[in-house]
Each structure stands twice: as structure tokens, then as C-alpha cells.
Amino acid sequence: MLKRQGSEEIRVTLETRKAVFIYSQALEAYSYPPEHPFNTIRAQRTREVLHSMGLLSGGGRSQVAPVPAERIVLKKFHSARYLHALKRAARGRWDAEALDMGIGTGDCPVFEGLYEYAVLATGGTLVAANLILSGDAHVAFNPSGGFHHAGPEHASGFCYINDVALACTVLAEQGKRVLYLDVDVHHGDGVAYAFYDRSDVMTVSFHQNPRTLFPGTGFEDEIGMGKGKGYCVNVPFPVGTYDQAYLEAFEAIALPLMAAYHPDVVVFELGADALAGDPLAHLCLTNNVYAEIIHHLLSLDKPILATGGGGYNLDNTVRAWALAWSVLCGADSGEDMNHAVGGVLLESTEWQGGLRDRALAVSQTQRETVMPAIKATIDFIKANIFPIHGL
Ligand SMILES: [Zn+2]
């Protein structure tokens, strides 16, 4: 699509990139219990912000409604026994067998419409995958997706049906080399273990150190097995990690691996709980990191299926996802980004500056504790994973 780097070609690419935002009002009918941290209204709020900015139409942008995922597709990852128990529980027939599978716990409560919501939100991610396969989308974003903790036969970490594992499966079945990148603050365990022995789906998860955060997995020495050895990449970050340190790790680890892997498509789980101020985690990022990462992903010139995920500070999450979409759909070019970052530092109220977080001060203690840990992780991955990819 982008053969030469002349400014005219770049402009054409931005204007013609087909970008699909997945949403429908039907999603608004469902919510987790009021005391639960997971708030389904984040997708609606993101849509409202983008609509008010005129960023959901024109320039190749469109909205597509999710459709409920079919049971036959759900069974590509989940067991029939689990799907049956989930449906039964949602209908009020919850029992010990369901509880054994994590359904009806504090993290994964049973609520009205649970099954319909999980299947519809998952259907949105699958609609996005199919639009990419048919060439009708270059980028697609389902802010109602990203349930990366769900396992084949268990609910976990607010997740019931693993839409992202299913999307990777569907794309791989069509012969695509899939890069799954997960920047949610929690380890993307359900997806990593789904493809742990496969090389056609590379999973890369950036997350807070599992010694200090759920789900307690995702250490750097979990690198895959058999044919999948070297195709599972875990990058744990210490408490207090800040933008510059995070990006240093991304550029040292993810960029060379992505280039060596040559993916056909990227599935990007964009949990926003790594942002400073998230009530459930302890990293100190700003949303400028996500914008930077998306610019890197776009430079691969491959389709991108982005989803939501965690994110428990409502306003920060909505702003991060709105910014992510504006970058994905080409409303925020690399050149504009530099201006916008400058605008943030100068506390400009110009609209792109309005979506971007201000730069955060980094303390001496943060620098002294964070960088050595990150450097050790980079060294481990360079020594143990890079050689497998000829790096
Ligand atoms: Zn999370």
C-alpha cells in the first residue's frame, strides 16, 4: 500500500485507510454489577467523544455493529461444557460445577444478560477479524473486546469468553501469521497459553510484574514450548514504570521481533489499566505511549485489529481509546503527533492535545528502581528469544 515514502503517498494512505469502529446501542443494555470495577459504558463514552470530534465518518472511517458470535466459532476455543454452564448460570441456574469453572466468583459474577453480553462483545471482535480478512477494513477497533484472561474452560479476571484468542484462531485458520500484542497491565494469560506451542501466532505481552499483580503469570522465562518456543514473549515491568522506560523496552524488544516475525495481521489488546491513576494497578504511563506504539504498528503496513481490555479509571480509559482510534484511523499523523506532544507540555487546549495526557514528572527513585529491572528483562529476552529469530 505504501511503496514510497514521499509525502503524497503517505497522504493517500491516510485518506484511504479503511477504519472500522465496532459499536452498537445493543451493547448498552448490559452492565456488570454496580460495585464491580469493569464498566461497560467505556465503549459508549469512547464512541460519544469520537462522534463529537467527527472521527467516525469520512476519510475511510465507518461504524459497524457487532453480531453475536456463533456457538460453532466459540467452540474453537471454549469447551461445550463451559459454554453450557455459562449460559445456564446467566439464566439463573448457577451451581457448584459453574463455580468450579470460575463462574459466579467476585471477579466474574453472574449478572443479568451476562451470556448475551459476552457473546455480543466477542462477536464484535470476530466481525472485525472478518472485515480484515475480506479486505473491508485495514484497521478495526472494538472497544468492547479484549477479554484476554478467559480460558477454554474457566472465567477469570472479569473475562468470560476470550474474544482475542478466538480472533487470533480465526485469522490463523485462514493462513495468516498473527502477531498478538497485549499492553493491558495484566498478563494476557488466556491468549499466551492458547498459542504456547504454536509459531503461527506470536504473543507479546507487556504487563506489570506478576509478583505484584494478578494473574501471577507472565515471567520473562515463559517463552513458549515445542514449535512455539520463542513465540511467546513476556515483558514484566516494575511498579512505577514510566513512559520513557516502557518505550525503551518496547523499542528494544518488540520492534526487532515484529520485524523478524513478518506478521500478516496484528491483534492489539489495548487495555488502558497501565495508565497512571488506574485503581487496580501500579504503572505510571500516559496515553502518549499508546499513541507511539500504534504509530510503530502502523509502520508495519499490515491490518490491525485493536480491542479494548482493562482500564478502571473511566475518564483516562475513554481518552486513551479515543486517542488510539484517532491514530489508527489516520487523524493523528506522525508529524501532527510531535506538535500535539508539544501542545501537551505547553498545556495547550487544542483538541489533539486535549486527548493526550500531560507528561508526568519522574522521580529519582522511579528511575533508580525501574531501569535496572527493565534492562535485566531486555537482556534476558535478547539472550533467550532473539537467537531463535536470527537476531
Ligand atoms: Zn488488565
Residues whose N, C-alpha, C, O or C-beta is under 5 A from the ligand:
A	BS01	ZN	D184 V185 H186 G271 D273 G310
